Amino acid sequence: MLKSLFNWKVLLNLIVAIGVFVGLVWLTFRWLEYHTHHGQEIPVPNVVNKSVQDAIKVLDDTGLEYEVDSAEYNPKYRPFQVLQVYPVPGSRVKDGRAIVLRVNPRTWAKVEVPDVINKYSGLAFQRLEQVGLKVGDTIYEPSIQKDAVIRILYNGNEVKPKTKLARFSTVDVVIGSGPMRNIAIPNVVGLTVKEARQVIARSMFEVGIVDHEDGSKDESDVIYYQDPAAGDVRDQGMQIDLWASKKTLAELSAKIEQLNSTYRMKVDTALPPIQYQEMPVREEQSSDIPVPPAPRKETPKTETSRTNTKPAVSTTETNRPKTTSSGSGSGAASGTNSSKPATATAKPAEKPKAKKLVIE
């Protein structure tokens, strides 16, 4: 067994097999070195702060691939400026390795305009600021929706909800200031339903019931009656009912009269007009005219005062001396004598006795 193992033929085959194995291994490593460019490394060039166009040109010249990744917009740097390179500049990479370039975008990332139409203005402002939009001018416009957002404008143009704008863009908001008062109703009789809708919308009114005579929904039917009537004044947002038909106004005269009796108030001109007379206005007494003093209230005389006068008179009359046939001298003397008692009797009149009453 061992003698046959050390036969020269066996040894020769074994040597040949080992040689073939070593040759295959060497060829495999050579092929890997050639395929992977082993030992052939290229330093990463420094393209930071260059524009993306210049950075790409440098990488192409060195035989390196590139990938561009946009970072968050930074207003401190120029648009499309290279902010970062990976791998870092100076590191060695193989030929064909992709280099990642972080580039500053041209502007902020775009955001969607939130749906704040017909929402309260305070809530709408919060929603706009939350997504990164700034509110510029606030424009007030007559509308029945007071303090509600009617439109959103960007650079003077209306934008719809979910429209994408650059972050931190400035938008203008149109807000309703309340309905206008006493607007004249437009005349839409003779127009088609489609034209009438446009006229009513421009006049800031709403279209109410549209009654088609034949029951169809044809927008080309002609309006032959409207309520309220043209020229009436109403507030903004009021509804205008329309009656439409394909017939002419002459053919619909009976229908119009019937509608007038229902929606128009008749005024009887046979009755005399009502006349209003103004009542004379009493002029207030001028302050220049002297006002007579108010009459002084007399205190009622008491029973005692009434009794006091009577005794005075009666006492005087009773004490008056009788005239005699004597001469004038005696008459004068008697006159003097009679005056004294009168004076004496006058004093009790001032202080009469309370209960004495003399009746003649």
TAQUI-V834448 format. One line per field, one symbol per residue. ss: DSSP state (a for helix, b for strand, c for the rest). A space follows every 10 residues. Layout:
ss: ???
//
This chain:
ss: caaaaccaaa aaaaaaaaaa aaaaaaaaaa aaaaaacccc bbbccccccc baaaaaaaaa aaccbbbbbb bccccccccc bbbbbbcccc cbbbcccbbb bbbbcccccb bbcccccccb aaaaaaaaaa cccbbbbbbb bcbccccbbb bbbbccbbcc cccbbbcccb bbbbbbcbcc ccbbcccccc cbaaaaaaaa aacccbbbbb bbcccccccc cbbbbbbccc ccbbccccbb bbbbbccccc ccaaaaaaaa aaaccccccc cccccccccc cccccccccc cccccccccc ccaaaaaaaa aaaaaaaaac cccccccaaa aaaaaaaaaa aaaaaaaaaa cccccccccc
//
